[in-house]
Structure formats: C-alpha cells, structure tokens
Amino acid sequence: MPFQEQSANNNAHDWGKLRRRSQEAIHARMKTIAALVIALLLAAPPAVAQSSLEADMRDAAAAYERKDMATAARLWKVWADKGNAEARTLLGAMYWSGEGVPRDHTEAARLYLLAANQGYARAQNDIGFMLGFEGPAPHDDVEAYKWLTLAIQRYTARNQDRLDQAVKDKASLANRMTPAQIAEAERRAKAWKPGP
C-alpha cells in the first residue's frame, strides 16, 4: 500500500507539474497573441487613413458634381492641409474659379505650386498655365515652360486631353520665347526634383 500511495502522490505531483506547464504554455501563447494583436492595431491606422482619404476624396468629388461646393471645399481642405497633392490641386482650382470659396488667385497659385513641387502633373500643368497665360501679371514664361514640360513628362494616357492641351500651351509659349529663355526653362526642368 505504501507504494501505491507513493505512486498516487507521484502521479498527482506529475499531474500538477504537467498542469502548471500547460498553463504556463497557454499563458505564453496568450502573451504572444496579445502582442501580435497590439502590433496589428498599431499598424492599422495608415490603412484606415488611406481608406479615409479615398472615401473623403470620393465624397468631395461627388459633392462637387452635385454643386455642393462648401462640402467639396471642406473635404479637400482637410487633405490639402495634410499635404495631399490631388486635394491641393482641386482646392486650388476652386480658389481659381471662386467656387465654394472666395476667388483668390494668390491662394490658387500657392496650392498649385505646393502640389506641383510634389510632382503632381495636373498641378504642374495648372501652375504652368497660370504663370504663362492667366495668372496675375507679370507672366513668367520661363517658369511656365518649365512646369508645362514637367506636366507633359508626368501625364499618362489616362489624361490624354490634358496632355494634348499642355503640349499646345507649351508650343504657344515657345512661339513668344527666345532660344535663351527656352534653354533656361529646359535646364530648370531637368534640374527639378520633387519635394514633400
């Protein structure tokens, strides 16, 4: 009997050890899972921000289409202030035309230039056109030609109409520029690097 009691005590002791080890393993796994969940949650905000950007840009475009300019301007301003080049360009266009915001060519040019410096083709086209044809005097043909050159380089086939117009605008500029001005504009375009 003493052997059976000792054996039972050993089995109970072994069972207790096994149970503690099992609980420790489960606890370690739970810590690992918790750490992974926390890591995923910390990584999620950029994805959420991206989907929020896309949703806001769609909502702003829809508001603009239905002539709800105040909503379009408000949504684009949020993202323009965060540095989004497309939002800066679209808000700049609203300031240019005075749709939903007070007409302000200086603010339009500022927004276009910020987005153009980020490498956004439409903004490069818009600031080029503004500097060469419609902006406040004096016009700057060299800078206009530079920006139109950069826009032409960056437009894709998806923007064929804008590309074709930029090519025509650049040709019109070239007709009134000296060879030295064109050379300077081309030098500036080659030296240009995108910024934040």
KEVEX-768111 format. One line per 3 residues: number of its first residue (from 1); their letters; for each residue x, y, z of N, C-alpha, C, O. Coordinates in steps of 0.001 Angstrom, whole numbers, plus 524288, in hexadecimal, padded with zeros to 5 digits. Atoms other than C-alpha are relative to their C-alpha. Layout:
BEGIN
NUM> a> X:Y:Z:X:Y:Z:X:Y:Z:X:Y:Z ~ ...;
! end
This chain:
BEGIN
1> mpf> 80314:7FB5D:80000:80000:80000:80000:8034C:804F7:80000:80215:808B1:7FD37 ~ 7FCF0:7FB45:80015:80A76:809BF:802FD:801F5:80126:7FA86:80258:805B4:7F908 ~ 7FE26:7FF1C:80554:80F7E:807D8:7F534:7FBB3:80279:7FCAE:7FCA8:8060F:7F99F;
4> qeq> 80454:7FDD7:802F6:8020C:80A6F:7EF9F:7FEFF:805AC:80185:7FDDC:808EE:7FE2B ~ 800C4:7FA9E:7FE50:800B5:816AE:7F7ED:8043B:80380:7FDC3:8032E:807D8:7FBFD ~ 7FBA8:7FCF0:80218:80E25:81B42:7F3B3:7FF43:800C5:7FA2B:80033:80504:7F81D;
7> san> 800E7:7FFA8:8059A:80AD3:81840:7E59B:7FB9B:803DA:7FEDD:7FBF8:806EC:7FB2E ~ 80458:7FC61:800BB:7FDFD:81F98:7E6D6:801CF:8058D:8010D:80056:80930:7FE45 ~ 7FDF1:7FACA:7FED6:8051F:82AFE:7ED27:8036F:801E9:7FB88:8032B:80679:7FA0A;
10> nna> 7FCA6:7FE8B:80472:80F2C:82AD6:7E212:7FCAE:80170:7FB4D:7FDC2:80547:7F89E ~ 80373:7FED7:8046E:80451:82A4D:7D7F1:7FD5A:8054C:800C3:7FCEB:8085D:7FD16 ~ 80283:7FAFC:7FEE7:7FD66:835AA:7DE96:803F7:80465:7FF69:802C6:8088E:7FD50;
13> hdw> 7FBE5:7FC0B:8007A:80A3D:83D01:7DF6C:80160:800EA:7FA42:801F2:8055F:7F88C ~ 7FEE0:7FF8B:80591:80D46:83A04:7D11A:7FB80:802B4:7FD24:7FC56:805EA:7F9A9 ~ 80490:7FD9A:8026B:7FF75:83DC1:7CD5D:7FFF3:805DF:8012F:7FEB2:808FF:7FDC0;
16> gkl> 7FFC4:7FA76:7FE7E:800F1:84AA4:7D4B2:8042A:802E0:7FCE4:80348:80743:7FB20 ~ 7FBD3:7FDA1:8031E:80DE9:84D66:7CDC5:7FE3B:800B5:7FA5F:7FEFA:804D3:7F800 ~ 801D6:7FFD4:8056A:807F1:84A25:7C0A8:7FBE7:80447:7FF53:7FBDE:8071C:7FB70;
19> rrr> 80409:7FC0A:80048:7FC66:852C8:7C389:80263:8057E:80032:800D2:808E9:7FD32 ~ 7FD67:7FAEC:7FFA2:80533:85E3A:7C7A6:802D3:80144:7FAF0:8028A:805AC:7F908 ~ 7FD3B:7FF19:804EB:80D88:85C8A:7BB75:7FC29:8015B:7FBA9:7FD20:804DA:7F880;
22> sqe> 803F7:7FEFA:803F8:80167:85C20:7B30D:7FDD5:8058D:8009F:7FD25:8085B:7FCC8 ~ 801F1:7FABB:7FF08:7FC3D:86878:7B975:80410:80419:7FE8A:802BE:8082D:7FC5C ~ 7FBCE:7FC5E:8016C:80974:86F1E:7B7C6:80073:8007F:7FA14:8013F:804C8:7F80C;
25> aih> 7FFB7:7FFE3:805BC:809AD:86B57:7A959:7FB68:80314:7FDBF:7FC0A:80625:7FA18 ~ 8049C:7FD24:801D3:7FBE1:87069:7A77B:800B6:805D0:80113:7FF80:80915:7FDC4 ~ 7FF1A:7FA89:7FE97:7FF72:87CF3:7AE95:803F8:80281:7FC4B:80341:806F7:7FAA4;
28> arm> 7FC08:7FDF7:803A3:80B7F:87EB0:7A5F2:7FDA1:800DA:7FA97:7FEB3:804C5:7F805 ~ 80294:7FF66:8051F:80351:87C6E:799BB:7FC59:804B4:80006:7FC21:807A6:7FC3B ~ 80397:7FB90:7FF9B:7F940:88641:79E62:80308:80523:7FFD6:80149:808E5:7FD65;
31> kti> 7FCBF:7FB47:8003B:8040F:8904D:7A090:801B7:80110:7FA60:801A4:80585:7F891 ~ 7FE51:7FF6E:80570:80901:88DC3:792C4:7FB7D:801E4:7FC98:7FC28:80567:7F961 ~ 80496:7FE65:8030E:7FB59:88EEF:78D04:7FE97:805AA:80142:7FD62:808B1:7FDBA;
34> aal> 80135:7FA9D:7FE83:7F8E1:89B6B:794B7:803DC:803CA:7FD81:8025A:807EE:7FB95 ~ 7FC07:7FCA6:80267:805B6:8A11A:78FDF:7FEFD:8009D:7FA29:7FF96:804E2:7F807 ~ 8012F:7FFBA:80597:801F9:89DB7:781D6:7FB42:80373:7FEEE:7FB45:80688:7FB3D;
37> via> 804B7:7FCCB:800AB:7F482:8A3DC:7834C:80158:805CB:800B7:7FF96:8091A:7FDB3 ~ 7FE65:7FA94:7FF17:7FA90:8B041:788E8:80323:80204:7FB63:80254:80669:7F99D ~ 7FCDD:7FE67:80482:8046C:8B0A8:77DD5:7FC8E:80102:7FB40:7FD66:804C9:7F867;
40> lll> 80394:7FF36:8046D:7F990:8AF22:773CC:7FCC8:804F7:800B1:7FBE8:807D8:7FCF1 ~ 80303:7FB3F:7FF0B:7F195:8B9D9:77A34:80351:804DD:7FF2D:8016F:808CC:7FD27 ~ 7FC86:7FB88:800D8:7FD44:8C2E6:77A18:80124:800CE:7FA3A:801F3:80537:7F87E;
43> aap> 7FEFC:7FF99:8059D:7FF7F:8BFE2:76BC0:7FB1E:80194:7FCFB:7FB8C:8034D:7F883 ~ 804E1:7FEFB:802C9:7F12F:8C1F5:76839:7FEFC:805B8:7FEB7:7FCCB:806C0:7FA90 ~ 80177:7FA9D:8014A:7F020:8D0DA:768E8:8017B:801D7:7FA89:7FE51:80490:7F827;
46> pav> 7FF06:7FE46:8055B:7F72E:8D323:75BE3:7FC02:7FDCF:7FC1F:7FA58:8008A:7F887 ~ 803E8:80242:80385:7EDC8:8C9D8:75536:7FACE:802C9:800B5:7F812:803E8:7FCE9 ~ 804D5:7FD2C:7FEF8:7E269:8D090:75BD7:8005E:80577:7FDA8:7FC9F:8075A:7FB4E;
49> aqs> 7FF45:7FAC0:80230:7E800:8DDD2:757EF:7FF89:7FFDA:7FA16:7FD38:80359:7F7BC ~ 80042:80065:805AE:7E97B:8D938:749E9:7FA5F:7FF58:7FE33:7F8AA:801E1:7FA7D ~ 80571:800B8:8019D:7DB83:8D465:7492D:7FCDB:804F0:8011C:7F93D:80630:7FE34;
52> sle> 802A5:7FB20:7FECF:7D70C:8E104:74F9F:80130:80411:7FBC3:7FDB3:806EE:7FA18 ~ 7FE8B:7FC77:80442:7DE99:8E8DD:74565:7FCD5:7FEC0:7FB21:7FA7D:80237:7F8C1 ~ 802D7:80189:804B6:7D88C:8E11E:73A5B:7FA32:80143:80080:7F7CE:8033C:7FCD3;
55> adm> 80595:7FEF2:7FF34:7CAEA:8E24D:74028:7FEEF:805DF:7FFDB:7FB29:8079F:7FD71 ~ 800C1:7FA57:7FFFD:7CC73:8F0DC:742A1:800A7:80257:7FA8F:7FDC0:805E0:7F913 ~ 7FF2B:7FDF4:8054D:7D1AF:8F351:734F3:7FB4B:7FEB0:7FC8C:7F992:801F1:7F974;
58> rda> 804BE:80171:802F3:7C62C:8EBD4:72F14:7FB64:80363:801A3:7F86C:80545:7FE5B ~ 80454:7FCCE:7FE06:7BCA9:8F32B:737D8:8007C:805A5:7FE21:7FC98:80818:7FCB8 ~ 7FF24:7FA9B:801CB:7C2CB:90042:7342B:7FEB5:80082:7FA33:7FC36:80447:7F891;
61> aaa> 80121:7FFDC:805A0:7C217:8FD16:725A5:7FA20:7FFA8:7FF07:7F807:8025C:7FBA6 ~ 805B2:80081:80098:7B3E7:8F8E6:72713:7FD51:8051C:80193:7F9A7:806D7:7FEFC ~ 8023D:7FAFB:7FE52:7B0CE:90567:72E8A:800D8:80422:7FBD4:7FD54:80736:7FAB2;
64> yer> 7FED0:7FC38:80426:7B772:90D63:723F3:7FC5A:7FF28:7FB56:7FA50:802EC:7F925 ~ 80364:80148:8047E:7AF99:90672:7194E:7FA59:801B5:800F2:7F7A9:8035D:7FD51 ~ 8056E:7FE68:7FEE6:7A2C0:90956:72030:7FFB3:805BA:801AD:7FBAC:80785:80398;
67> kdm> 7FFB0:7FA5C:7FF05:7A71A:91791:72216:7FFC5:80166:805CF:7FE3F:805BE:80735 ~ 7FF86:7FEF1:7FA66:7A8DA:9165D:730DC:805AA:8019F:800FB:808CB:7FEAA:80320 ~ 7FA95:7FE19:7FFF3:7B520:91EA7:73042:80236:8007D:80580:806DE:7FF9E:80653;
70> ata> 7FE18:7FF66:7FAA5:7B5F6:9211F:73EDF:80219:7FAD0:80214:80635:7FAB2:80493 ~ 7FE38:80525:7FE3B:7B711:91288:741B7:804EB:7FE5C:7FD25:80895:7FC63:7FF90 ~ 7FB54:80169:8030B:7C0CA:91045:736B2:804BD:80301:801FE:808E5:800BB:802D2;
73> arl> 7FBA0:7FCC1:7FE27:7C94A:91B94:73B4D:801C0:7FE4B:80571:8066D:7FDF7:80683 ~ 7FEA7:8019E:7FAA8:7C8A2:9172E:7497F:8031A:7FAE7:80003:80713:7FA7E:802B1 ~ 7FD4A:80512:8002C:7CCAA:90926:74660:8055F:8007F:7FD72:8092F:7FE57:7FF6D;
76> wkv> 7FAEE:7FF68:80292:7D771:90D09:73CE9:803BE:8032A:80361:80874:80234:8034A ~ 7FC93:7FCDA:7FCA2:7DC9A:91715:7469D:80287:7FCA2:8043B:80725:7FD42:8056B ~ 7FDCD:8037C:7FBF8:7DE52:90CB2:7511D:804C6:7FD22:7FDDA:808E1:7FCF4:80059;
79> wad> 7FBB6:8031B:80239:7E6C7:90480:74819:80438:80372:7FDA5:808C8:801ED:7FD9C ~ 7FC0B:7FC4F:801EE:7ED95:9102C:741DD:80383:801AB:80485:80845:8020B:803ED ~ 7FCF3:7FE7B:7FB68:7F1C4:9145A:74F7C:80388:7FB97:801E2:8077D:7FC90:8046F;
82> kgn> 7FCC2:80483:7FE93:7F71D:90696:7518A:80424:7FEDB:7FBDD:80740:7FB3E:7FC7E ~ 7FBF1:80098:803F4:7FF60:907E9:74532:7FE91:7FCB3:7FB4C:80203:7FB57:7F83A ~ 8018E:8031D:80486:7F767:90025:73B4A:80000:80362:7FB16:7FD3B:8074F:7FACF;
85> aea> 7FF4E:7FCD5:804BF:7FB37:90526:72DC4:7FAF7:8007F:7FCD5:7F9CD:804B2:7FACB ~ 804E1:7FFB9:80300:7EE57:901BA:7272C:7FC28:803BC:80294:7F9B6:806EC:7FFEF ~ 8038E:7FC83:7FD2F:7E665:9088F:731BE:801CD:805AC:7FF82:7FE95:80931:7FEE8;
88> rtl> 7FDF4:7FAB1:800A6:7EF58:9146F:730D9:7FE91:8022A:7FAA2:7FD08:806B2:7FA20 ~ 80124:7FE49:80554:7ED49:9150B:72232:7FA34:8012B:7FF4D:7F8C7:8052C:7FD0D ~ 805A5:7FF3B:800A4:7DE89:91385:722C2:7FE11:804B1:80321:7FAB8:807A0:8014E;
91> lga> 80166:7FB6A:7FCEE:7DD4D:91D81:72DA8:8021A:804EE:7FD5D:7FF83:808FC:7FD59 ~ 7FDD6:7FB98:802ED:7E63F:9267C:725E1:7FC7E:80192:7FB7E:7FBC0:80636:7FA7A ~ 80392:7FEDB:80455:7DD02:92558:71A54:7FB1E:802C7:801F3:7F8FD:8062A:7FF48;
94> myw> 80494:7FD59:7FDD0:7D1C7:92952:7232A:80149:805AF:80144:7FE1F:8092D:8004E ~ 7FE69:7FA91:7FEF5:7D952:9355C:727A2:800B4:802FF:7FAE0:7FF7A:807A3:7FA98 ~ 7FF44:7FD63:8050E:7DCB0:93861:7197D:7FACA:801EF:7FDDC:7FA59:8065A:7FC04;
97> sge> 80519:7FEAC:80249:7CE71:9383D:71557:7FC41:8029D:803D5:7F84D:804D8:8023C ~ 80383:7FDC6:7FC1A:7C86B:93CCF:7221E:7FB4F:7FC93:8011A:7F736:7FE8C:802AB ~ 8044D:803A5:7FEFC:7BFEA:930B9:72376:8005D:7FDF0:8059A:803FD:7FB11:806EA;
100> gvp> 80037:801EC:7FAA5:7BC50:92E33:731AD:803B9:802B8:803B9:80376:801E6:80874 ~ 7FC41:7FCEE:7FCEF:7C729:93723:7366C:8007F:80550:7FD55:7FF29:805D6:7F8BE ~ 7FF37:7FAF2:802A0:7CA54:94569:733EC:80411:7FF70:7FBA1:807F8:7FCB3:7FC40;
103> rdh> 7FC44:80031:80455:7D12F:9473F:726DB:80524:80278:801D5:80540:806EE:8039F ~ 7FAF2:7FE36:7FE07:7DFA2:94881:72A2C:80453:7FD75:7FCC6:805EB:7F90C:7FDD6 ~ 7FBFA:80227:80373:7E9D7:9469E:71F94:8052F:7FF1E:802D6:80823:7FB96:80173;
106> tea> 7FB2D:800BE:7FD04:7F4EF:94824:7294C:7FFDA:7FAD3:802F7:803B2:7F7EF:80307 ~ 8008F:804FC:7FD2F:7EFC4:93CD0:7318A:7FFFD:7FB70:7FC26:8023F:7F757:7FD42 ~ 7FFF7:8041C:803FC:7ED4B:934CE:7253D:80599:7FEDD:7FE52:80729:7FA54:7FDFD;
109> arl> 7FA91:800BA:801A8:7FB58:93707:720DA:80331:7FD61:80441:8066E:7FA04:80318 ~ 7FD26:80264:7FB9F:8008B:9337B:72E65:7FEF0:7FA26:8004A:80289:7F703:800DC ~ 80179:80588:7FFC5:7F8FA:926A9:72E81:8020C:7FD01:7FB44:8040E:7F8AC:7FBD2;
112> yll> 7FDEF:8028B:804B1:7FC96:92367:7206E:805D9:7FF15:80083:807CD:7FAE5:7FF30 ~ 7FA55:8006C:7FF96:80ADF:925F9:72345:80199:7FBD5:803F6:8054C:7F8E6:8030A ~ 7FEDE:80422:7FC2E:80ADB:91D6A:72F6A:7FF62:7FA99:7FD87:802C8:7F73E:7FE18;
115> aan> 80100:80510:80279:804E7:91224:727BF:803B0:7FF05:7FB6D:8056F:7FA9D:7FA9D ~ 7FC5E:80090:8046B:80D6A:914B3:71BC1:8055D:7FE4D:801F0:807EE:7FB0A:7FF84 ~ 7FAEB:8016F:7FDD0:81986:913C9:7243D:80017:7FA6C:8020E:80447:7F833:802DA;
118> qgy> 8005B:8057C:7FE7B:814A8:9066F:728AD:80026:7FC65:7FB3D:80070:7F7A1:7FBD0 ~ 7FFCF:80324:804B9:814CC:901F1:71A81:7FAB2:7FEB2:7FDB4:7FA50:7FB43:7FA5C ~ 80547:80115:801E6:80625:90232:71802:7FF28:802BF:7FAC4:7FF2F:8078C:7FA7F;
121> ara> 8001A:7FDF2:80559:80475:903F3:7094E:7FBD5:8042F:7FF2A:7FCE5:80834:7FCC1 ~ 80424:7FC1E:800EA:7F777:90B1E:70981:8016C:80538:8027A:80075:80952:80029 ~ 7FE63:7FB23:7FD72:7FCC5:9151C:71333:80465:802A0:7FCEE:80482:80768:7FC70;
124> qnd> 7FBC9:7FDCA:80333:808F8:916D2:70AE1:7FDBA:802A0:7FB2D:7FF6E:806DC:7F9AA ~ 802A1:7FDC6:80484:80042:9192E:6FF27:7FD30:8050B:80188:7FD9C:808FF:7FED2 ~ 8030B:7FB75:7FE5D:7F781:9229D:706B6:8037C:804A5:8015C:80256:8090E:7FFD3;
127> igf> 7FC94:7FBA2:7FE9E:802AD:92AAE:70C56:802D9:801F9:7FB1F:803C0:806AA:7FA95 ~ 7FD8A:7FE64:804EE:80966:92ABA:6FEFE:7FC67:80371:7FCD2:7FE0E:8077B:7FACC ~ 803CE:7FCEB:802EF:7FD18:92FB2:6F86C:7FF20:80547:802A4:7FEE5:80956:80012;
130> mlg> 800ED:7FB2F:7FD0F:7FAD3:939A7:7031D:8048B:803D1:7FF4F:803B3:80877:7FE67 ~ 7FB69:7FC96:8008C:808B9:93EF2:7024D:800AD:8020D:7FA6C:802A8:8065B:7F99C ~ 7FF20:7FE7D:80568:808A0:93F69:6F387:7FB94:802F6:7FD73:7FC73:805FB:7F9CF;
133> feg> 80472:7FDE3:802E0:7FAFA:943A3:6EFFC:7FC0B:80302:80340:7FA2C:8071A:8018E ~ 8047F:7FDB6:7FD52:7F13A:94707:6FA7E:8010F:80214:8056B:7FDAF:804A1:807B4 ~ 7FEFD:7FE3A:7FAB7:7F7BC:949E7:7073F:800C5:805D8:80040:800E8:80886:7FC43;
136> pap> 7FF01:7FA6C:7FF67:7F9FF:9573D:70CD3:8051D:80186:7FD56:808EC:7FE97:7FD76 ~ 7FB45:7FE20:8029B:803E4:95F2D:70530:80425:8010C:8042A:802C1:80229:808A2 ~ 7FDE6:8014E:8052A:80F00:95E9D:702F0:80026:7FA14:7FF3C:800AA:7F716:802F6;
139> hdd> 7FFA3:80588:80156:80F0F:9519C:6FC07:805B4:7FE58:8002C:80936:8018A:7FF64 ~ 7FAB6:80219:7FFCC:81AF2:948ED:6FD69:80046:7FB77:7FC2B:7FF47:7F6FA:7FD96 ~ 7FFFD:803F8:8041A:81C94:9419F:6F0A5:803DF:7FB9B:8010C:802CC:7F717:7FFCB;
142> vea> 7FC0E:80408:7FEF7:828D9:93A77:6F4FF:7FDEB:7FC09:803FB:7FE52:7F751:80325 ~ 80232:80392:7FC14:82259:934D8:70135:7FB3B:7FD1B:7FDD4:7FA78:7F87B:7FEE5 ~ 80496:80280:80258:815D1:93236:6F9A9:801AA:7FB81:7FC7D:7FF6C:7F742:7FCC3;
145> ykw> 7FE08:803FD:8039D:81D54:92A9C:6EF46:8023C:7FB62:8031B:80161:7F6DD:801B6 ~ 7FDD7:80424:7FCA9:82495:92305:6F9ED:7FBA1:7FC89:80219:7FBDA:7F7C1:8019F ~ 80439:80308:7FD9F:817FD:91EF8:700BF:7FCDE:7FCF2:7FBEF:7FB4D:7F882:7FCED;
148> ltl> 802CC:802DF:80417:81127:91B5D:6F410:80345:7FB60:7FE15:8012B:7F72F:7FD04 ~ 7FC8A:80452:8018E:81CFB:91331:6F028:7FF96:7FB84:803E6:7FF23:7F6FA:8025E ~ 80059:8040E:7FBF5:81C5F:90BEC:6FD1C:7FAB1:7FD4C:7FFE4:7FA66:7F889:80082;
151> aiq> 8053A:8025A:8004B:80DAC:909D5:6FBEF:7FFAD:7FC3A:7FB70:7FD9C:7F7EB:7FBFB ~ 80022:80353:804AA:80F3E:90454:6EE36:802EF:7FAE7:80104:80143:7F6C1:7FF43 ~ 7FCF1:804AF:7FEC0:81988:8FAD7:6F341:7FD13:7FC58:803B3:7FDEE:7F79D:80391;
154> ryt> 80288:80322:7FBF2:810B6:8F61E:6FE3C:7FA73:7FE3B:7FEAF:7F883:7FA7D:80100 ~ 80549:801A3:80168:80358:8F54B:6F7E6:8002C:7FA82:7FDB4:803F4:7F8F8:7FB29 ~ 8008B:8053F:80234:7FECC:8E7AD:6F45D:7FBD1:80022:7FBC0:7F938:8041A:7FAF4;
157> arn> 803EA:8005C:8042A:7F619:8E324:6E94B:7FA80:800E7:8022E:7F6FD:8028A:7FF55 ~ 80514:7FF24:7FD81:7EACE:8E3D7:6F2F7:7FE78:805C9:7FFE1:7F9DC:8071F:80025 ~ 800E3:7FA58:8001A:7EC49:8F2A3:6F259:80140:80246:7FAA2:80371:8068A:7FA45;
160> qdr> 7FE82:7FE77:8054A:7EDAC:8F3B0:6E396:7FE33:8057E:7FE8D:80127:8086B:7FC22 ~ 801F2:7FAC1:80153:7E52B:8FFDF:6E23C:80353:8043E:80285:804AE:8081E:80004 ~ 7FCBE:7FC1D:7FD4A:7ED09:9073D:6EC63:80585:80010:7FDC2:807E9:80433:7FD36;
163> ldq> 7FAD0:8005F:80269:7F9B5:9025E:6E676:80012:802FE:7FAD7:803A2:80613:7F9DF ~ 80045:7FD55:80510:7F59E:90724:6D8F5:7FFC3:805F4:800BA:80252:808DC:7FDDF ~ 80070:7FA60:7FF14:7F1DB:91481:6DE71:80526:80239:8020B:806B2:80685:80089;
166> avk> 7FAF6:7FE2C:7FDEF:7FEAD:915B0:6E5F2:80404:80083:7FB9F:80724:8042B:7FB96 ~ 7FC62:7FFBF:8047A:80637:912CE:6D96C:7FED9:804E8:7FCC7:80275:8079B:7FB19 ~ 80176:7FB50:802F3:7FE95:91D8D:6D262:8019C:804FA:802EA:803A0:808A8:80091;
169> dka> 7FE8E:7FB65:7FCE5:800BB:92731:6DD86:805E8:800D9:7FFF2:807BE:80547:7FF93 ~ 7FA48:7FF8D:80018:80F42:9244E:6DDBD:801D1:8020D:7FAB1:80570:80535:7FA70 ~ 7FE9F:7FE17:8053D:81001:92687:6CF01:7FEC2:805D1:7FF80:801C5:808BC:7FD26;
172> sla> 80154:7FA6F:8001D:80908:9339D:6D094:8040A:8033E:802F0:8059A:80770:8012F ~ 7FBE8:7FD47:7FD11:812CE:93799:6DAE3:80503:8004F:7FCD2:8076B:80473:7FC6B ~ 7FB1C:8003A:802F3:81E41:9334C:6D284:80002:803FC:7FB92:8041B:8062A:7FA4F;
175> nrm> 8005A:7FC3F:8044C:8195D:93C05:6C765:80157:80595:801A5:802F4:808BB:7FE63 ~ 7FEE4:7FAB3:7FE40:81B2C:94821:6CFB8:80505:80065:80345:8065A:80498:80532 ~ 7FB3F:8000B:7FCDE:827AC:9441F:6D6B6:804DC:8001F:7FC8B:804BD:7FE83:7F804;
178> tpa> 7FAFE:80017:802CB:835CA:94616:6D2B0:80279:7FAAB:800BE:8010E:7F7DB:80460 ~ 7FD3B:804F9:7FF3F:83EBB:93A4E:6D0CD:802AD:7FFB2:8055D:802F0:7FB81:807B6 ~ 7FD6E:7FFFA:7FADD:845EE:93E65:6DD32:7FC09:7FEE2:8045E:7FD44:7FC1D:8081A;
181> qia> 80409:80106:7FC16:8393B:93E64:6E503:7FE5D:7FA41:7FFF3:7FDAB:7F7DF:80411 ~ 80175:80588:80070:8358A:930EF:6DFE4:80444:7FC96:8025C:80324:7F8E5:8053B ~ 7FBA1:8030C:7FDDB:84313:92BB6:6E32C:8000B:8003D:805F7:80105:7FC50:80890;
184> eae> 80025:7FF66:7FA48:841EA:93127:6F0FE:7FB7A:7FCE4:80256:7FC16:7FA5A:8065F ~ 80488:802F3:7FE20:8345E:92B4E:6F2AF:80116:7FA29:7FFDD:7FFB5:7F75F:80388 ~ 7FEB8:80592:80065:8392A:91E05:6EE06:8040E:7FE75:8041B:803CE:7FA2E:8064B;
187> rra> 7FC17:80113:7FBF9:844DF:91EE7:6F731:7FD4E:7FF77:80557:7FE82:7FBEA:80859 ~ 802DE:8002E:7FB08:83BB2:921B6:7029C:7FCC0:7FB02:8007A:7FC7B:7F8A0:804A5 ~ 8032D:804C7:7FFEA:832D6:9166D:6FEE4:8036A:7FB3A:8011C:801E2:7F7C9:8041A;
190> kaw> 7FC70:80471:7FF23:83E68:90D02:6FE77:80215:7FFED:8059C:802F0:7FBC1:807D8 ~ 7FDC9:7FF9C:7FAB4:84382:911ED:70B9D:7FBDF:7FF32:80442:7FD3B:7FE4E:808C8 ~ 8042E:80046:7FC26:83638:91127:71255:7FFCD:7FAA6:80299:80076:7F69F:8000E;
193> kpg> 800C2:804DA:7FCF0:83458:906FF:71D11:7FB1B:800BA:80356:7FA3F:804F5:80575 ~ 804B6:7FF7A:7FCCB:82788:9042D:72419:80159:800AC:805BF:8055D:7FECC:8079B ~ 7FF5C:7FF2A:7FA6D:8261C:90860:7322A:7FB2D:7FE1F:802EA:7F79D:7FBE1:80097;
196> p> 8047B:801CF:7FCDE:81CB7:9059B:73D43:7FB1C:80335:7FEFC:7F707:8022E:8014E;
! end
